[in-house]
Amino acid sequence: MPHWVRVAELADHPPGSAWECAVEDRIVALFNVEGAISAIDGVCPHQGGPLGKGCLFGATVTCPWHGWQFDVRTGQSLLSQTIRQPTFDVRIEDGGVWVDLDGGPGTSQTPS
């Protein structure tokens, strides 16, 4: 069953931005890639670095602690095919960015 939570205002996060939100008991990293918002688990699996505070280049985020890289659209590690960050579905509604904390594989949404 979906569990949608409003986590940000879209206007505060232009294309190319990365940010993190504490949402209930999770840290969610969000990214605006050319107008499409993506969300992944914000805690790097290597040593717990803050992915939402990493450097975003295209659709790749680099963890600021040790340089692990992930595709923010899929959660796939660029270092290993066996490592994938959990992703969250995203929707844009009434100027807000909403994340489904209980959904399956995440999908990005471009504002209309």
C-alpha positions, 0 to 999 in steps of 0.5 A: 500500500502506498505511503506518500509523504510530501518532502520538499517544494519543487521550486526550491530545487532547480535542475542539477540540485541534490538534497536530503530529507529526514522522512519518518525513520529514513534519510532520502536523497533527492535529485533534480536531473534536467527537471526529473526528480529521483529519490534513493536511500540517502545512506551510502552502503559503503560507510553511511555517507550522505548521498544527498550531499554528494556531487551530482553530475548528470544522473550520477551522484558521488558520495562525498565521503569515499567517492562511491557513485550511483545512478540516481534514477535506478540506484545502480552502483557504478562500481559494482553490478551487485550493489543497488541503492533502494529507490522511491517512487516520486510524484509532483503535486501542487508544487510539492515533491512527494515520495512513496516510502512503501513503494517498489522500484522508484520512478522519477517524475517530471513536473508538467 
